[in-house]
Amino acid sequence: MITGACYDKRDFSEMPGLQTLKKKIAPVLLPTTKYVFEGELLNSLIGRWLLQCLLQKKQVSLQKLHLTSDHQGKPRLSLPLDFSITHSFDLVICLVSDEGPVGVDVEKIRDVPLEEYQSSFTESEWSFLMKAPNTIESFFSLWTKKESLLKMHGLGLQVPLTNVQVLDAVGIITGMTSVYTGVWCPYSIRDYSCNIAVPENASRVQMEVVEF
């Protein structure tokens, strides 16, 4: 089963403080990354709190849990579970899977200088974007597909984005020693684009909206 949790700051008039959040999260799940901006640290903490909530629903003992990083730097649980966290502006989303690797990416839909991103797309993807009725929305849809597929397989931006091909129903990452694939489960959120990458035989993602 693949379960997810989404926290939307727009639904609340007040946000929990950093110290309040830190006290809610088990020490093993606290992020170790240093953040320059308080907003990014807050989103990171919310992401780990969502992870903790999903693990508790699976009756995982946090006392026996360990969090490590693989050779690509992707955080891994000391369990046969995979997880992925993403955040953008007011949205934080976390997924936990016992059906293999997963990846999720969310981006706020906003104006961007498209021409600066042309090198990130294949010729067919760029042609698709230029012909799309809403170019900006299509841009973020393809972008979150690329990012979620990379996250699913624990691959960073050292992979050229033109090697991450996302126009077909099954996405594929080429140019590596192995071929990596995945399919997407779009998650609809007002003013945002979100895609979830899962294995081809995975079940439907069960997403819930949560609050503190």
Disulfide bonds with the S-S distance in Angstrom:
none
